[in-house]
């Protein structure tokens, strides 16, 4: 169960700066809208799958986190023209 939840934690660690970027750029309403729609849907989803067990709720939480950060990443691409993706730091450029 914890290993399933760890997938969502890793996704939040990788794509977490997306919502901070949007909020820092003055697009708090978009972030609030995404959370305002997705949190009630997550709650309804938890009610629907709760009879199937905790594993289903854990997978629903992973889908919830991935969906939120996917939508915010699309919004960053729409507003700024790039995607927030993980990558290797380019320290070789700093050494020149």
Buried (B, 14 or more C-beta within 10 A) or exposed (E): EEEBBEBBBEBBEEBBBBBEBBBEEEBEEBBEEBBEEBEEEBEEBBEEBEEEEEEBBBBBBBBBBBBBBBBBBEBBEEBEEEEBEEEEEEEEEEEE
